[in-house]
């Protein structure tokens, strides 16, 4: 297989999932979809990559209030890691809000459902 050939079995982009693209150079990515009034993402125990489904920015921890007590960490890449953790009983880190068009790694302590309306 030559470098640049596709491999793997990803054939569709699924609702509620996040995707990480490894780009060789800067490019614009156009995504077509529909606006939904409510978003529910099933999170498994451990790290989950999700896309932020709202057209609005929402401050943390309000953005993930539906899984309060079921997660400890949230991170995103914005030319550097931005991170927020509640692992030691109080928030620390520099990630302040969840924003449209961004992907987030969420560490869930147990299986839960993130709901955003």
Order of alpha helices (4+ residues) and beta strands (2+ residues): beta-beta-beta-beta-beta-beta-beta-beta-beta
